[in-house]
Structures are given as C-alpha cells and as structure tokens.
Amino acid sequence: MQASFRYDRETITLRVPDSAIVYESRFPSPADSANHLVRKAWEMPIAAANLRAALAQRRTGDVVVVVSDISRPIPYAALLPQLLAEIESVGVPRSDILILIATGNHRSSTPAERVAMFGPEVAAQYRIEDHRSESSDLIALQAPSWSGATVRLNRSFVKAGFRLITGLVEPHFMAGFSGGRKAVCPGLTALATVKQFHGQKFLADPHARNGMLEGNPLHEEALSVARQIGVDFSLNVVLNKDRQVIRAFAGELDAAHRAACTFVRQCACPAVVKPADVAITSSGGDPLDTTFYQCVKGFVSATPAVREGGMVIAFGGCREGVGSSKYQRTMFEYATRWRDFLNDIQRPNVFIKDQWQFQMHCRSLAKIGQQNLHFVTSGLPQDLLSRLNVHGHAVADDEVKTTLQSLLDRALLEGQSVAVFPEGPYCAPIADDEHS
C-alpha cells in the first residue's frame, strides 16, 4: 500500500507493506468553519465567563494576546482578525492591544514571518512583540514555582490589564501536550526558568512524555507559573492532519486545556499495537521540520512503537539548518558521545541551552542505538549531519524519496515488521507501560 508523508513543503509517497501498522490520528471532520468553531468556544467557554464578560473585568493596562511562534502551524491569519475585532467591540481601543509572540527560547520573528503568520492587515495595524528570554527587562514573581524555582516573566505580560493566551493542543514529547499553560511557561519566561523547566531531572522523569499530564514535572511547573501570574482567558485549537481547525476550547486556563488534552489523547495517542522492528516517520513537515532541532520530535515520538534494538527511519527538511548555535555546538561536541553528554548534564551547575532536545534524542539512542537511527535530509551536508548522533543520509532534493524507499526496502528483505507514521509527531502512540 501507499503512505504519504509531509517533508518540508512537499508530500512524499512511499510503498509500505500491507501488513504495516499505521499510526494516524483519528480526528473527526470539522463540524463548521474555523471561525465559527473558535467564536462558539469563546462565547460558550469552559468553567469561565464568556470573553465579552471577562473583558468587562479588565484591569488598567493593555489587553495582551499571547500567540505561538512560527514553529506552530496555527492558522492565525484566519482566526486573529475576528478575535481582535471582538476585543475592540467591547470598547478596547486598538492602541491598547498587544500581540505577544511566546518564543520561549526560539529566535525572534521576522517581518515577513509576521505577515505570513497573522496576515498583512494585522501585521501592519497592531503592535506586535517577540518575547526575549534573555532580556534584562523581565519581572520576578513573588512566589517560587512548583519546583521552588524563582520565576521571571515577560514585562508586558505581567503588567497587562487582561491576559489572553492562545495555542495549539497536540501531543508533546516532554510536557504531555502542548498548549494551555505552555504559552506562559516556557513561552514567556526567562532562560533561568527554562533551565528548571527543561532541566535534566525533569526530563529524566518517566512521566515526562507524550500524552501524560499526571505526575509530569514539566506540566506541574508550567501550570504553577501560569496560575501564579494569572490568565484571564485561554483559547486553544486542535488541528487535524490537513491542518484544519476541528475543535476549539476556551475558558479557564486548566479546565479548558484539560478538556482539549482529553480530546486529543483519544484521537492522536493510540496504544502501541505491537513493537515493530522498523518505524518510518516524517518530522511533520513545514514548519515543524525546518531545523534538525525540531525534527527530533519525530523520531522520539515514534520510538515507543519500536522494539529494543529496532530501527527508526526518520526524515525532515532542515531548511533552516541544525538549530541554535549553542545547540549545534553541543551536538558537535558530543558527536558519537551521547552517554558522556548524559553523564555531564547530571553534574552540579551544568546547564547548556537547548540541552533538553538532545536529552530527549538520547531516549531513542538508548533504545535502538545510533546506527539504527537513520535520518534523511536534503537540508544539511553529510559532514555536518554525521556529527548529529544519527545515522545520517544527506541527499539532493530529488533523492529523498528514493533514499527512503531503499532504506525501507532493505529492512523488509530481512522480514522486518514495520510501523508507519505519516504525520510524524502529530500522532504519538503510547506503550502499555506508559499508560499508568
């Protein structure tokens, strides 16, 4: 049979055995237009007054609308205009509205990206800011976080007269699910706060994984920070594999987010049918596969569906390279020495920006080994790819499909069973020992 995968901005179709286990999300079709679904959500929110009533309680200060950065495929250009119009309709002047991009530790947006994300009118007519985690102008909260850490947050968000967060709820390989509280932490926190949220101990916890909120230290930490500062209204969407909005969940921070997570878990976190010998997965396509850093989510999310010592064949566009300069330096320093990396980050006072992505990467390496973790891309040269702790295959654009098919066919000659992930990390299976 044929299976189609997103790769960069293209679609790749491969032959897979009829016996393959295919892990795909099972979201229903949209019941209405995206704008109608989102409007209905804020008019009939969960455990909260509707948006208009909530805005009536606005304090002195800006209405700050927190949005995700370019790495999330949320159709803001279609959704934001009516949300902003709703805010203005209750008497909030446009000059009092700030769109705040929750970059976390990601880079700032470019003017062109803002136009692409929000549409030309919104990009031109509203104030837009990027959060900067290493800024000196952040504000410390009075109380520590759940873990006892000191928390410093974006000044505009802290000083806001109304805090409205938005996001996308999908499986997340560390925090259980994205969306909700993650817009605040790590989205709007200082780098020092991220050191705790993405620290070695948190990520070593077995509860830090796809589909898990209960007992997950990343979830507990993020939720404690968001609750302490206070969120006046939340609005999250769920997308299907065609990136259509199929559900929206609005209202109280935790209640609305948990409702969204329950829905997504039912649709996108199936049980592992049987550990396969080989898994083949995309990295989700653009914008998620623009860097190798983001592509890690694809092969880590597929790993629970593979047996010990099995094989993962992953691929991603990597159009923007490896990732941050610090992440690249870390990967190069520990090329083929991932066990040394795990030992080093356990030492007191050792923290490297972006180390969390490599630590999650190591989960796959520990289960199947570097030689069995294949990664195919046309976005990186072989000499660089060979230093990223994968069995790398740097190819030309027109060779991606044939290389993937060849790798898969060779594995099948040995009678191997196959698990297929057409959506990459957007569908995250959970093994039996991960359901508790």
C-alpha positions, -999 to +999 in steps of 0.1 A: +000+000+000+010+037-003+016+061+026+020+098+022+043+119+044+049+157+048+085+167+040+093+204+041+067+219+019+062+188-002+044+154+001+064+122-003+046+089-011+063+056-002+054+019-007+049+002+027+038-034+033+001-041+036+009-056+070+024-024+083+010-009+115-001+027+105-003+052+133-025+080+123-047+105+142-084+098+141-098+133+144-134+139+132-141+162+102-147+198+111-183+204+121-181+240+109-158+267+097-128+275+118-141+310+126-174+296+138-158+270+159-135+295+176-162+320+181-185+294+196-157+284+220-152+319+234-190+325+236-195+292+255-163+287+274-154+260+299-155+270+336-154+307+329-174+337+318-175+343+281-149+365+265-170+397+265-179+393+301-143+386+310-131+417+292-156+438+312-134+430+342-103+443+325-078+460+348-058+491+338-033+481+312-030+465+277-050+436+265-022+412+258-029+384+233-003+357+235+003+337+203+027+309+194+057+314+172+063+304+136+071+267+145+034+260+152+011+257+122-018+276+138-039+295+112-037+328+130-041+348+097-077+334+095-085+334+132-069+365+147-089+392+129-123+382+144-107+377+178-092+412+177-125+426+164-143+410+193-119+426+218-124+460+201-161+456+201-163+460+239-146+493+238-109+484+239-090+508+216-067+492+191-038+511+207-044+491+239-040+457+222-006+440+221+001+407+202+029+390+222+047+361+205+056+334+230+090+325+216+103+307+247+139+302+237+133+302+200+145+331+178+125+362+172+102+365+142+110+384+110+087+410+095+079+386+066+070+358+091+047+381+109+028+389+077+027+351+069+015+342+104-010+370+111-019+384+076-008+418+062-035+439+079-029+426+114+008+428+110+006+464+099-022+476+122-014+461+156+016+463+180+035+430+179+064+420+202+086+389+205+094+376+239+131+375+246+141+350+273+175+366+279+162+401+283+172+421+314+137+436+315+118+407+329+099+407+362+103+383+390+072+368+405+067+370+443+064+332+450+085+304+436+072+278+411+060+243+419+096+231+419+108+260+441+125+280+413+125+318+410+104+328+381+109+359+358+083+367+332+078+390+302+072+425+315+044+433+290+025+402+302+030+408+339+018+445+335-012+436+313-047+446+322-060+415+305-041+383+297-054+362+269-034+331+258-038+311+227-022+279+214-024+246+197-030+214+217-012+184+203+009+155+218+042+169+232+071+146+238+081+162+271+051+181+285+025+155+276+005+180+255+013+214+241-009+245+245-025+260+276+000+268+303+030+264+279+021+297+264+033+312+297+060+287+307+083+284+289+068+307+263+072+339+283+098+331+309+135+339+315+162+315+304+169+307+340+133+295+344+136+274+313+167+258+329+144+243+355+115+235+332+138+217+307+164+206+332+180+172+334+159+160+363+126+169+348+133+152+315+147+121+332+114+116+349+095+088+332+063+109+334+078+135+310+065+120+278+037+122+252+002+121+264+009+123+301-001+152+324-005+135+358+029+134+376+046+151+347+070+177+363+070+199+332+032+202+333+032+208+370+059+235+367+043+253+338+008+252+353+021+266+386+037+296+368+006+303+347-016+301+378+006+324+398+006+352+373-030+347+364-045+341+330-078+359+323-089+338+293-075+309+273-082+299+237-067+267+222-074+250+189-069+214+177-059+207+141-063+176+120-037+162+097-048+186+069-042+214+095-079+223+096-093+236+129-116+209+141-122+219+177-116+250+199-115+250+237-118+283+255-122+294+291-104+288+324-067+280+320-066+245+333-101+233+328-102+243+291-067+228+285-076+195+301-107+192+280-086+197+249-060+172+261-086+146+268-100+150+232-065+150+216-054+119+236-085+100+223-077+110+187-039+111+185-024+089+212-033+053+202-019+024+221+011+007+206-003-023+188+029-044+189+065-032+190+077-032+154+112-040+141+113-008+120+095+025+122+094+051+094+084+086+103+084+121+089+091+151+112+057+167+105+066+188+075+069+226+074+070+245+098+079+217+123+108+202+103+126+235+094+155+226+118+170+194+129+163+205+165+126+203+158+129+171+138+140+153+170+103+152+180+095+129+151+119+101+159+115+103+196+077+101+193+080+070+171+104+052+194+078+037+218+064+017+188+097+001+181+113-029+199+146-027+217+174-027+192+150-019+164+153+007+137+138+041+131+140+058+096+132+095+101+134+124+077+129+162+077+136+192+056+160+211+079+157+241+056+170+264+084+198+241+094+206+224+127+191+249+152+206+275+175+243+279+175+245+266+211+225+235+202+248+229+172+279+233+193+266+208+219+258+183+192+292+186+176+310+184+210+292+152+219+292+136+184+291+098+190+294+105+228+258+108+238+264+088+270+291+113+281+266+140+275+240+124+298+267+120+325+279+156+321+245+172+325+239+154+358+268+173+373+260+202+396+256+236+380+259+222+345+233+235+320+236+241+283+209+260+264+189+236+243+203+205+261+168+193+266+163+184+229+195+163+229+184+146+262+151+135+246+171+125+215+191+102+238+159+082+246+159+069+211+196+063+211+194+043+244+167+021+229+179+014+194+215+028+191+229+054+167+235+031+138+198+022+138+186+058+140+185+068+103+179+104+094+174+115+058+175+152+047+183+174+018+188+204+040+222+195+056+255+184+042+269+150+051+299+163+071+276+182+094+249+155+096+275+129+106+280+149+138+244+149+150+243+115+167+222+099+139+230+075+111+228+104+086+219+104+049+224+138+032+209+137-002+197+160-030+161+172-031+152+147-058+168+118-039+149+120-007+121+096-018+144+071-034+167+070-004+139+064+020+123+037-002+157+020-005+163+020+033+128+007+039+131-020+012+164-032+026+149-037+060+119-055+045+142-080+028+150-093+063+113-099+070+111-070+095+077-057+107+070-020+101+053+008+119+044+039+098+040+075+110+026+095+081+020+125+104+053+123+123+050+135+159+014+147+155+004+111+162+021+098+193+015+061+203+017+051+239+032+018+250+015-004+276+039+006+303+032+043+297-005+042+305-002+044+342 
